[in-house]
Amino acid sequence: MSFITNLIAALLGPLMKWIYHLVSNYGIAIILFTFVTKMILFPISYKQQKSSARMQLLNPKLKKLQERYKKEPEKLQMEQMKLYQDENINPYSSCLTSFIPLLLLWGVLAVVYKPMTYILNYDNNIIEEAKAIVISIDEDPSNAEQALQKNSMRQELIIMEKMLQNPDAFRAVIENGEINFIEDDTEKTKAITYIDSNFVPEVTEFARTFTFGKANLNETPSTKISENSNFFLFLIPILSGIMQLLLTIYTQRMQKKRNPDMPSMGSMNAMLYIMPLFSVWLAFTVPAGVGFYWLCSSAFSFLQSVILFTWFNEERIEKIGEAERKKAKNSKRRPSMMQKLMEQQEELMKQQGNSNMPSNRVRYSDNLQEESKLSRSEIKEYNTSVIREARKRMAEKYGDTSSATEQDEKNPKQRK
């Protein structure tokens, strides 16, 4: 997971760097960066909202099928798949695309947490040397080292904060050419090999622009208003939680409005409302720049949701549905995997319905248990042969005999 996160962060880093150099202010850069990443993800969000809206209008038809075939689960599954095929809907598409925004989110957070790596382009050797300096100049080096280890995600933000507070100490250590730090209760010395004289001026200058208005986004907000250097620092976690809560309430209400029969999710709904409260607490434990990003992201997500819910009204969805049905009817493409599965399931049901399996029943003393006269191994072999035959017919129908052969080769135990 870290490899993928670092890869995405490496791709987004130049974008954040370009925006930062364009505006020369980190707070404004975060706003623009969040907007651009939302635009990158907009096609995915559009497709998800479109699929969700179409599924909501399809619910009455699905409900009728459930009532008609409530005693025939296999038939119900078949009819549902036929309905999805006729409407040209893939019910699993939203599940697949939902992973993409999540991966991008981790990449974005990596850029926010590690500005020295992805904006100032310092390599890991220099950052490790800077960490050693932070430890060496602290009044209690062992506690400083533990703090950096405990907050591994935001080490670079801590380095920037310490350097801004005491730039002369950093310069002195670099000019002296040695770093004294504590490890395993033994004093050791490490020579400076990577940091040059331009490091401190460049990082401190960047840290000074790490602001939004008069609020230093490198500081960690305190729950006590008086302990914050700026009132806006205290507001960032609260505003972030409020915006996430508004987004949750709005989304839930719009979904309920379009689908009144939507069942209550119970504990899942509770989690949706608890998460914004949890994010408030979390934002008070991380640098304000991270909470400010969450605030911007929630605000843009809320605006995007309003636009998409307004755009995908019932009239427009009906037109889209009609176009998709025509597209599915006139399509001459190779059959989809769903269609193949559906036809294979139908073939299995036909074969099982026409089978000559013995159906004599045996009554036990304590309860009624239905069994065939065949042994379990014989029943298993019979079912395997039915599946193999159905797969073979589907493969022959679509000219895909090789895949059927491969399936049998992967499951040699299924053959006699």
N, C-alpha and C positions, 0 to 999 in steps of 0.2 A: 504493500500500500504506500509506503514512504517513497518508493521509486516513482510511482505514478504521480504522487503529489509533487515531488521535486521536479518531475518532467513538466507538469502543467505550470508550476510556478516559474520554471525557467522560460516558458513560452510567454507567460503573462508579465514577467518582470520587465522586459524591454518596453512594454506598453505603459506600465506604471512609471518607469523611468522617463519616458518621453513626455507623459502628462505632467510629471513633477517639474521637469525642466521648462515646460511650457508656462506653468503658472507660478513656480518657485514657492509654493506653499503646500505642505503635506495634507492639511485638512481639506483644501479645495481639490487637491489631486485625488483624495479618496472618494469625494463625491463624483468627480468625473469618471474615475476608474470604475466605480460601482455602476454608474450609468452605462458605460461602454460594455462591461461584462454582462449586464442585463440585456443589452441589445444583441450580444452574441448568442445568448440563450433564448432570445425571443421566439425564433422559429420552433424550438422544442416546446416552449410554453404554449405557443399558438396551437400546435398539433395536439398537445395534451388536452387543452381546453376544448378544442373541436371534438375530439374523441369522447371526452366526458359529457359534453352537451348532447351528442348524438346518442350515447348510451342512456342518458336520462329520458330522452324522447322515446327510446326503444323499450323502456321498462314496462309500459302497459301491455305490449305484445308479449314480453317475457312472462308477465304475470298470468296472462291468459294460458300460455303454454304450461305453466306450472300447475294451474288448476285443472287443465285438461288431462295432463299426464302425471298427476301426483302419485299414482300407484304404479307407474311405469318409468322408473328413473333412467333406464337405458334409452328408452324412446324419447324421454324429455331431453336428454343430452343430445341426441341426434337432431331433434327439431330445433334446439337452440343453436347448434352449429350451422344448420341450414339457414336459419334466420340471419346469423352473423354473415354468412356467405352472401345471401341475397342483398343485404344492406351494405356489403363491402366494408365490414368493420372487423378489426382485429382486437378482441377484448383484452389481449395481453400487451398491446403496444405501449400503453402508458407505463406499465411496469418496467419495460425494457428501457424506455427513455428517461425514467426518473433517476437512474443511476448517473446520467451524464451531468445534470446540475450539481449533484452531490460531489462528484469528483472535481468539478470546476470550483466548487465552494472551498474544498480543502486546498486547492492550488491558490485561490485568492487569499485565504487566511495565511498561507505560507508567505506570500508577498507582503502582507500587512505585518506579520510577526518578524520578518527578516529583511528589513530595508537595507542593511549593510551588504547583504549578499545580492539581492535582486535589483536594488536601485543604485547603490554606490559601487557595486561589482567588486567587492573585496572577496578574495578567496578564503577558504576555510583555515589555512595556516595563519593568516593575519588575524582572523577573528579569534582563533585559539590563543594567540599571543595577547590579544586585547583582554580576553577573559582572565589570563594569568596576571595581567597588570591590575585588573579590578580586585582580584584576590589579594595581591601583594600590598596594595596601598590601603586596604581596609584596616580598621582598628582591631578587628577580630577576623583574621584571614580564614580560619576554619569555618566560621559562620557564613562568611561571604561565599566560600566554595560550596557549602551546603545549599545556600540560597540559589546559586546558579544551577546546581544539579536539580533542585526541586522544581525550578521554573525553566526547564530545558527549552520549552517552546519559545519563550520570550527573552532568551539570553541576550540577543542583540539589542533589544529595547532597554534592558538593564544596563548594558555596556554604554549605550548612548547617554542614558540618564546620569550615570556615574561620571562620565567624561565631561558632560556639561556642567556638573557640579564642581568638579575639580580638575580642570584641564592642565594646570601647572604640574600636578603630581604625575600625570601621564607623560608630559614632556620630559620631566626629570628622569623618569625611569627609562624612557627611550634613549635620551642623551647619554645616560650612564651605561647603557648597553646590557643591563642585567635586570632580571625579575626575581624578587625574593617572594616565595610563597610557601605555605604550610601544607604538607601532605603526609599523612600517617604520623603526625606529631614530630616530624623531622624537618628542619629547615633545609631547603634546597635552593639552588641557583640555576637559572635557565638563561642562556644568552639570547638577545634579540637578533633574529635573523631575517625577519620578513617586514617589520614595520619601519617605515621611513618617516622623515620629518614632516611630510605633508599630511600624514594620517590624522593627527589630532585637529589641525585647523579645518580640514575638509569635513570630518565627522561632526565637530562642534557647530560648524556653520549650518550643516544639514539639520542637526538637532534643534537649532534655534528656529528653524522654519517648520518644526514639527508641531504646528499649532493650528487652531481654528479660532479666529478672533484673538482673544487674550488667553484662551485655554491651551495649556501645554498638553498635547495628546500623548506625551510620553509618560505622564504621571498616572498613577493608579488612583482612581477616585476613592474617596472615603465616605462611609455611611454617615459620618458626622460632618455637617455642612461647614462648620468653622475650621475643620482641618484641611479643606480643599483650598488651593491657591486661587481658584476661580469658581464661581457658583455654577457655571455651565458644566464643569467636571462632574458635579453632583447630579446634574440633570441628565447627563448622557445615558447612564444605565436605566433610569426611570423612563425617559422618553423612548428608549429602545424597546423596553418591555411593553409600554402602552401601544406602540406602533405594531408590534407583533400580535398583541391581543386584539387590536382593531382588525388586523388582517384575518385572524382566525374567526372572529365573530362575523365579519362580512362574508367570508367564504362559506361558512356553515349556513348562514341565512339564505344566501343565494341558491345554494344546492338544495336546501329544503323547500324553497319557493318553487323551484323547477321540478322537484320530485317530492311531492307531499307524502308519498307512500314510502319514502326512504326510511329504513329501520333505524332506530336509535342505536348508536355505537357503544353506549354505556361507558365503560372504562376508557375506551379509546378517545371519546369526546372529552372526558375528564383530563386525560393527558394533554390534549391539544390546548386546554386552558391553563394547565399547570406549567407547561414549558415556558410561556412568556414570563411567568413569575420566577422560574428557575434562572432564566437568562438575565433577569435583573440582578440576582445575587451573583451570578457569574461575572457580570460586567463590572461589579465592584471589586473583583479580585484580579483583573487584568488591566494593562495600560489602556487609557481612555481611547487611544487610536483604534483598538479592536472593537470596543463598544460603539464608537462612532461609525465604524464600518457596518456593524449590525443595524444601527439606526438607519443609515442610508439605504442599506439593502432592503429592510422592511418597508421603508417609505416607497421605494421604487416598486417593490412587489405589490404593495397595496394599490398604487396607481395603475400598474399593469393589470391587476385583477379587475378593477373597475372598468377599464377599457375593454378587456376581453369578454366579461360578462355582458356588457352593453352591446358589444358587436355581435356576439352569438345569441341573438334573440331567437324566439321560436320560429318566426317567419324565415329568417336566414338559414337556420338549421334545417328546416323542411326543404328549402331549395337545395342546400348542400346534399341532403339525404337523397333527394330525387336524382341529382346528378351522379351520385355515387352508385345508386341502384342501376342507372343506365350504363354506367361504366362497367359494373360487374356483369351485367347482362350481355353487353357487346364485347367484353374482353375475350381475346383469343390467346391469352398468355398461357404459359405452362401452369397446370393446376397448383394451387398453393398447398403447403403442408397441411393446413386445416382441412382442405377439401379431401386430400388423400386419407387423412385420419378418419374423416366422416364416412367416406365410402368404405374404408376398411372395416369400421365399426358396423356399418349396415350389412356388409357381407358376412361378418361374424354372426350377427343376429339371425340372418337368413339360414346360415348353415346350422346353427344351434337349434333353430326352430324346426328344421327338417331332419334332425338327427334321429337315429334309432337307438339311442342309449337306453338301457334298461331303466325302468322307473319304479320297480317294486320297492315298497317301503317296509321298514321294520319298526315295530313299536316297542319301546323300552318301558320298564316298570315305573320309573320315577318321573319321566318326562317324555315328550314326543320329540324324537330326533329323526330327521329324514336323511336317509342314506341310499345310495344306489348299491346294487350287488357288486359293482366293480370295486376293486381295491383303489386306494388313493393313488398309487403309482400309475394304475391303468387310466384313471380319470385325468391325471396330470398329462399323461402321454396323449390322450385323446384331445384335450384342450390345446396342447402344443401343436398337434397336427392340424387342427382347425385354424389356428393362428397362422401357421406356416403356409397353409393353402390359400388363405385370404391375402396374405402378403404377396404370394406368388402371382395371384390374379391381378392385384393392383399394379404390381411391377410390370406384368405383361401388358396391361392396359395402357400404361404410360411409357412403355419402352424402356423401363429401368430395371432390367433383369439382373444387372450386376449388383445393385444394392440389395436385392433380395438374397442373392447368393452370399454376399458379404455378411448379412445378418445371420444366416445359418452357420457360416464359418465362425462367427464370433461366439455362437452358442452351440458348440458341438454336443453338449449334453442333451439338447432337445431332439437330436436326430436319433433314430434307432440304430 
